[in-house]
Amino acid sequence: MKIEKLSPAFKDYIWGGVKLREVYGKPCDYDRVAESWELSTHPAGPSRISGGDLDGMELSEYFRLHPEVLGENCGTFDNFPVLIKFIDAKEALSIQVHPSDEYALKVEGEYGKTEMWYVMDCEPGAYLYFGVNREISQEEFRRRIADNTVEEVLNREEVHPGDVFFIESGTIHAIGAGILICEIQQNSNCTYRVYDYGRVGADGKPRELHVEKALAVSRLTPSDTSGRREEAQSIPGGTRTRLASCKYFTTDKYEIDGAAAVEVDGSSFLSLIVMEGGGRLAGSENTVEFQAGDSLFVPAGSGKLEITGKCALAATQV
C-alpha cells in the first residue's frame, strides 16, 4: 500500500487565528482557522486522502476498504483510536475538562479524551492552565465558576516552543492566547466547558457551560505536570525523542538533517505530522514530498522508509 498525504477538516471557533493558513498554507477560506483535523475519522471533522488514485476519499472509508493498513494493535479498539490536529489559539480557549472512557460512554455514547500537546510556536509570555494549584472541594469549584474566580485556583504554566504536556482525562485545562499546538488525542470530541471568560458566541449569547458534568469528572487535586518526554536518542541522520506514550497512542519526535530510516511493521500504521522544514518520504511503492503543516499516513507493514531533508516530524502509532 502507498504512503498517503491527507487533507484536514477545518474549524472556525471564535478564539482561532490565521496562522494555519498564512504560515502553513492551509487551503481554508474561513475568517478564523482555529483547528485543522489532520488525522481524523471522527464524523464531526473527517480528514481525506489528498492526491493519487484515492483523492478525496474520507479516511474512514479508506480504512473500511483496506483494514489491513491499520495494523494489529488497532484491533484492540472498537474504532480508530487517534485524532491529531493543529490548534491556533489567537485567544484563550475556554477552561474545560474531558471525561474518562467510562463516564463518556455511559453519558455521551462516545469515548473520553486523553491528549498530548506539543507547543509548535508561541508568543513571549504565553501560558496555559493545567490542573488545579491546590486541592479544592466541589463546592469551592462550583462557587468559583459562579463568581468568576476559578482562574485563581488553576495551575498556570508558561510555555515555550518544544514544550510537551500530557493531559489525562479529568484534568482541568485551557490553552492560552498566542499558542500554536499540535495535539494528539483520543478519537473523541467530548468536551465539558467549565468557564468561558464571559464571552459570547456568533449568536451574541454566552456559550453553553457544562458545570454539573464537569464537576462529576474533574480531578480537583494537583496533576502531575512533569510530562512524559524522554531524552533525545541519536539515530543515523538525526534524533528521535519519545514525547508521550499511553494505551491510546505513542508519539515520537524525529529531527532529521540528511537521511534517516524508519521501520513500519505490521503492528501499527504510522502517522507523520510535519512540524518544521520539509523533505521527502520514500517507501517501497511511492515517494511523497512534504513541507511544514503536512500530514502523511503510512500503512502498517510498509517496511523500511527513508526520510530525507531537514525537518521535525511528530510520528504517532498505536
C-alpha positions as CSV (number, residue, x, y, z in Angstrom):
1,M,0.0,0.0,0.0
2,K,1.1,3.5,-0.7
3,I,2.0,6.4,1.6
4,E,-0.9,8.8,1.5
5,K,-1.0,12.6,2.1
6,L,-4.0,13.8,4.0
7,S,-6.1,16.9,3.8
8,P,-7.8,18.1,7.0
9,A,-11.2,19.3,8.2
10,F,-11.2,22.8,9.5
11,K,-12.9,24.5,12.5
12,D,-13.6,28.3,12.8
13,Y,-14.1,28.6,16.6
14,I,-14.2,32.1,17.9
15,W,-10.8,32.0,19.6
16,G,-8.9,31.0,16.4
17,G,-6.3,32.9,14.4
18,V,-5.0,32.7,10.8
19,K,-1.5,31.1,11.2
20,L,-2.7,27.8,9.8
21,R,-3.5,29.5,6.5
22,E,-0.8,32.2,6.4
23,V,2.1,30.2,7.9
24,Y,1.3,26.7,6.8
25,G,-0.7,27.3,3.7
26,K,-3.8,25.5,4.7
27,P,-6.4,26.0,2.0
28,C,-9.3,27.3,4.1
29,D,-11.4,30.4,3.4
30,Y,-12.7,30.8,7.0
31,D,-12.1,34.2,8.6
32,R,-10.6,32.2,11.5
33,V,-8.9,28.9,11.2
34,A,-8.9,27.7,14.8
35,E,-8.2,24.0,14.1
36,S,-7.3,21.6,11.3
37,W,-8.1,18.0,12.0
38,E,-5.1,16.3,10.2
39,L,-5.7,12.6,11.1
40,S,-9.4,12.1,11.8
41,T,-12.2,9.6,11.2
42,H,-14.5,11.5,13.6
43,P,-17.8,12.4,11.9
44,A,-17.5,16.0,13.3
45,G,-14.4,16.5,11.1
46,P,-13.2,13.7,8.9
47,S,-9.9,14.1,7.1
48,R,-9.5,12.9,3.5
49,I,-6.8,11.5,1.2
50,S,-5.2,14.1,-0.9
51,G,-3.8,13.2,-4.4
52,G,-3.3,9.9,-6.1
53,D,-5.8,7.3,-7.0
54,L,-7.9,7.8,-3.8
55,D,-8.0,11.6,-3.9
56,G,-10.9,12.9,-1.9
57,M,-11.8,9.7,-0.1
58,E,-12.7,10.0,3.6
59,L,-10.1,8.4,5.8
60,S,-12.8,6.2,7.5
61,E,-13.9,4.9,4.0
62,Y,-10.2,4.1,3.2
63,F,-9.9,2.1,6.5
64,R,-13.2,0.3,5.7
65,L,-11.9,-0.8,2.3
66,H,-8.4,-1.6,3.4
67,P,-8.5,-2.5,7.1
68,E,-5.0,-4.1,6.8
69,V,-3.4,-0.6,6.7
70,L,-4.3,-0.1,10.4
71,G,-2.2,-2.8,11.9
72,E,-2.7,-5.5,14.6
73,N,-2.8,-3.1,17.5
74,C,-5.9,-1.2,16.2
75,G,-7.8,-4.5,16.6
76,T,-7.9,-4.0,20.3
77,F,-10.0,-0.8,19.9
78,D,-13.7,-0.5,18.9
79,N,-12.9,2.3,16.5
80,F,-9.9,4.2,15.2
81,P,-8.3,5.4,18.4
82,V,-6.5,8.6,17.5
83,L,-7.3,12.1,16.3
84,I,-4.5,14.6,15.5
85,K,-5.0,18.3,15.0
86,F,-3.3,21.7,14.8
87,I,-4.7,24.3,17.1
88,D,-4.1,28.1,16.6
89,A,-5.2,29.9,19.7
90,K,-5.2,33.6,18.9
91,E,-7.3,34.0,22.0
92,A,-7.6,31.7,25.1
93,L,-9.7,28.6,24.8
94,S,-12.4,28.1,27.4
95,I,-11.4,26.4,30.7
96,Q,-12.6,22.8,30.1
97,V,-12.3,19.2,31.1
98,H,-12.7,15.8,29.2
99,P,-14.3,12.8,30.8
100,S,-12.9,9.3,31.1
101,D,-14.0,6.5,28.8
102,E,-16.2,5.0,31.5
103,Y,-18.1,8.2,32.1
104,A,-18.3,9.4,28.5
105,L,-19.5,6.0,27.1
106,K,-22.3,6.0,29.7
107,V,-23.4,9.6,29.4
108,E,-22.4,10.7,25.9
109,G,-22.2,7.5,23.9
110,E,-18.6,8.1,22.8
111,Y,-15.1,7.7,24.3
112,G,-13.5,10.1,26.7
113,K,-10.4,12.1,25.9
114,T,-6.8,11.9,27.0
115,E,-4.5,14.1,24.9
116,M,-0.9,15.4,24.4
117,W,0.1,18.9,23.4
118,Y,3.3,19.8,21.6
119,V,3.9,23.5,21.5
120,M,5.0,24.4,18.0
121,D,5.2,28.2,18.5
122,C,4.0,30.8,20.9
123,E,4.2,34.4,21.8
124,P,6.6,35.5,24.6
125,G,4.9,35.1,27.9
126,A,2.1,32.8,26.6
127,Y,0.7,30.4,29.2
128,L,-1.8,27.6,29.6
129,Y,-3.7,26.1,32.5
130,F,-3.0,22.6,33.6
131,G,-4.9,21.2,36.6
132,V,-5.5,23.0,39.9
133,N,-2.8,24.6,42.0
134,R,-4.1,23.1,45.3
135,E,-6.7,20.6,46.4
136,I,-10.2,22.1,46.3
137,S,-13.7,20.8,47.0
138,Q,-16.5,20.5,44.5
139,E,-18.4,23.2,46.5
140,E,-15.5,25.7,46.1
141,F,-15.1,24.8,42.5
142,R,-18.8,25.4,41.8
143,R,-18.7,28.7,43.7
144,R,-15.6,30.0,41.9
145,I,-17.2,29.2,38.5
146,A,-20.3,31.2,39.6
147,D,-18.3,34.2,40.9
148,N,-15.7,34.3,38.1
149,T,-12.7,33.4,40.3
150,V,-12.0,29.9,39.0
151,E,-8.7,31.0,37.4
152,E,-7.3,31.8,40.9
153,V,-7.2,28.0,41.7
154,L,-5.7,26.8,38.4
155,N,-2.1,25.8,37.8
156,R,-0.6,28.3,35.3
157,E,2.3,27.1,33.1
158,E,4.3,29.5,30.9
159,V,5.1,27.8,27.6
160,H,7.9,27.7,25.1
161,P,8.3,26.1,21.6
162,G,9.1,22.4,22.1
163,D,7.2,22.0,25.4
164,V,5.1,18.9,25.8
165,F,2.1,18.5,28.1
166,F,0.3,15.2,28.7
167,I,-3.3,15.9,29.7
168,E,-5.1,12.9,31.2
169,S,-8.9,12.8,31.2
170,G,-10.3,14.5,34.2
171,T,-7.6,17.3,34.2
172,I,-9.0,20.8,34.0
173,H,-7.1,22.7,31.4
174,A,-7.1,25.6,28.9
175,I,-4.8,26.6,26.0
176,G,-3.9,30.3,26.5
177,A,-3.7,33.1,23.9
178,G,-0.9,33.2,21.4
179,I,-0.1,29.4,21.3
180,L,0.2,27.1,18.3
181,I,-0.1,23.4,19.2
182,C,0.0,20.0,17.6
183,E,-2.5,17.9,19.6
184,I,-2.5,14.1,19.6
185,Q,-5.6,12.8,21.3
186,Q,-8.1,10.0,21.7
187,N,-10.7,9.9,18.8
188,S,-13.3,11.9,20.7
189,N,-14.9,15.3,20.6
190,C,-16.3,15.1,24.1
191,T,-15.5,18.4,26.0
192,Y,-17.2,19.9,29.1
193,R,-16.8,23.7,29.2
194,V,-16.2,25.0,32.7
195,Y,-15.7,28.7,32.2
196,D,-15.5,31.0,29.2
197,Y,-14.4,34.4,30.5
198,G,-17.9,35.8,29.8
199,R,-17.5,35.6,26.1
200,V,-20.4,35.3,23.7
201,G,-20.7,33.2,20.5
202,A,-21.6,34.2,17.0
203,D,-25.2,34.4,18.0
204,G,-24.4,37.1,20.7
205,K,-25.3,34.8,23.5
206,P,-22.9,33.3,26.1
207,R,-21.6,29.9,25.1
208,E,-23.0,26.9,27.0
209,L,-21.3,25.7,30.1
210,H,-21.4,22.1,31.3
211,V,-20.8,22.7,35.0
212,E,-22.6,19.7,36.5
213,K,-20.9,17.2,34.1
214,A,-17.5,18.9,34.7
215,L,-18.0,18.6,38.5
216,A,-18.7,14.9,38.0
217,V,-15.4,14.2,36.1
218,S,-12.8,16.8,37.2
219,R,-9.8,15.9,39.3
220,L,-9.6,18.6,42.0
221,T,-6.1,17.7,43.2
222,P,-2.9,19.0,41.5
223,S,-2.0,17.0,38.4
224,D,1.4,15.6,37.6
225,T,2.9,18.2,35.2
226,S,6.3,16.6,34.8
227,G,5.4,15.3,31.4
228,R,6.4,12.1,29.7
229,R,9.1,13.4,27.4
230,E,12.3,11.3,27.4
231,E,15.9,12.2,26.4
232,A,16.7,12.5,22.7
233,Q,18.3,9.5,21.2
234,S,20.8,9.8,18.3
235,I,19.9,7.9,15.2
236,P,21.6,7.9,11.8
237,G,20.6,11.2,10.2
238,G,19.2,12.9,13.3
239,T,17.5,12.2,16.7
240,R,14.4,10.5,18.0
241,T,12.6,11.7,21.2
242,R,9.8,9.9,22.9
243,L,7.2,12.6,23.7
244,A,4.5,10.5,25.3
245,S,3.1,7.0,25.4
246,C,-0.2,5.7,26.8
247,K,-2.6,2.9,25.9
248,Y,-4.2,5.0,23.1
249,F,-1.1,6.3,21.3
250,T,2.7,6.6,21.3
251,T,4.3,9.7,19.8
252,D,8.0,10.3,18.9
253,K,9.6,13.5,17.5
254,Y,12.1,12.9,14.7
255,E,14.5,15.7,13.9
256,I,16.2,14.9,10.6
257,D,19.1,16.6,8.9
258,G,20.1,14.5,6.0
259,A,18.7,11.0,5.6
260,A,17.1,8.7,8.2
261,A,15.4,5.3,8.1
262,V,12.2,4.3,9.8
263,E,10.7,0.8,10.0
264,V,6.9,0.3,10.0
265,D,5.9,-3.3,10.8
266,G,2.5,-4.9,10.9
267,S,1.7,-3.9,14.4
268,S,0.6,-0.3,13.6
269,F,0.2,2.4,11.0
270,L,2.4,5.4,11.2
271,S,1.1,9.0,11.2
272,L,3.7,11.7,10.4
273,I,2.9,15.3,11.1
274,V,5.4,17.8,9.7
275,M,6.0,20.4,12.3
276,E,9.1,22.1,10.7
277,G,11.0,22.1,7.5
278,G,10.5,19.8,4.5
279,G,11.8,16.8,2.7
280,R,10.8,13.5,1.1
281,L,9.4,10.2,2.4
282,A,10.2,7.2,0.3
283,G,8.6,3.8,0.7
284,S,8.6,0.6,-1.4
285,E,5.6,1.7,-3.5
286,N,5.9,5.5,-3.8
287,T,7.7,8.7,-2.7
288,V,5.9,11.7,-1.2
289,E,7.3,15.3,-0.9
290,F,6.3,17.1,2.2
291,Q,6.6,20.5,3.9
292,A,5.7,22.0,7.3
293,G,2.0,21.5,8.1
294,D,1.6,18.3,6.0
295,S,0.1,15.1,7.3
296,L,1.2,11.7,6.0
297,F,-0.3,8.3,6.6
298,V,1.9,5.2,6.3
299,P,0.1,1.8,6.2
300,A,1.1,-0.9,8.7
301,G,3.5,-3.3,7.2
302,S,5.2,-0.8,4.9
303,G,8.6,-1.9,6.0
304,K,11.6,0.3,5.7
305,L,11.1,4.0,4.8
306,E,13.7,6.7,4.1
307,I,13.2,10.3,5.3
308,T,15.4,12.8,3.6
309,G,15.5,16.6,4.2
310,K,15.8,19.0,7.1
311,C,12.7,18.7,9.2
312,A,10.9,17.9,12.5
313,L,8.2,15.3,12.5
314,A,5.7,14.0,15.0
315,A,5.4,10.3,14.5
316,T,2.4,8.6,16.1
317,Q,1.5,4.9,16.3
318,V,-0.9,2.8,18.5
